[in-house]
Amino acid sequence: MYYTYIIYSASFDIYYKGITENPDQRIWEHNNDKSRYTSGKGPWKLVYLKSFPSKKEALIEERRLKSLNRRSIELLVNG
C-alpha cells in the first residue's frame, strides 16, 4: 500500500504534502529532522491520510493535493 498524507506544523502554520509506504516511520522522520524541507519546522501532526493500492495512484493524489490552495486544504482536513 501507498499513502498520501498531509502534516501540519502549528509552530510555523504550514502544511506539507507527501507520499509514503510507512506513515508511522515517515511522520517520525519529519519530527526528527530527517527530511530536508520539514527539518526544524516541527513538531508535525498528521492531519490527512489516504491509502492507495499503487504508487501511481498515490502520486496522482499528491499532485492534486499540492495544487490546492490553503483554504481547500483546510476544508479537506477539517471535514
ABEGO torsion letter per residue (X at the ends): XBBBBBBBBAAAGBBBBBBBABAAAAAAAAAAGABAAABGAOBBBBABBBBBABAAAAAAAAAAAAABBAAAAAAAAAX
